[in-house]
């Protein structure tokens, strides 16, 4: 990663709740036991990176209606062998949205999740060990839908549950509000 390795960044990460703490422990175990964690072909799982993108007012998040998964989620994707997960999140967010105003708000990890990806034609069921970073962008900028999305939409934080109420998504919504967001953005040690 830009300044610290993924393992070093994760060491300073403080899970938000019990559910995330379990995911955090799974991710720590995974990165300590596997040398090919950044490869898409590494099974039973691999590291992915996501961008949780808020508007400037911090009232909306950009979601994508994912083609393969058929659900509304944050932007992101595979590391494709890159160990710089922060750069992966930036690349994926730009490719999937066309946003030029995308700005990283902190090099600290914003959220962690481990989730199952269902079996597809030539690829078995596997895990994504997802490392998420916080960004902001201009919601008035023209969006460009990529071939990985059916649609892109700025969704009010209070309405995200109407699009996806999965626990990790709702956890990021909680982290994006009030004191939770202010505490995250403090320039303290990470």
Secondary structure, DSSP 8 states (H G I E B T S, - for coil): --SS-HHHHHHT---SSHHHHHHHHHHHHHHHH-TTTT-TT-SSEEEEEEEEEEETTSSEEEEEEETTT-SEE-EEEE-TT-S-HHHHHHHHHHHHH--SS-EE--SS--EEEEEEE--BTTB--EEEEEEEEEEEE-TTS-----TTEEEEEEEEGGGGGGT---HHHHHHHHHTSHHHHHHHHS----
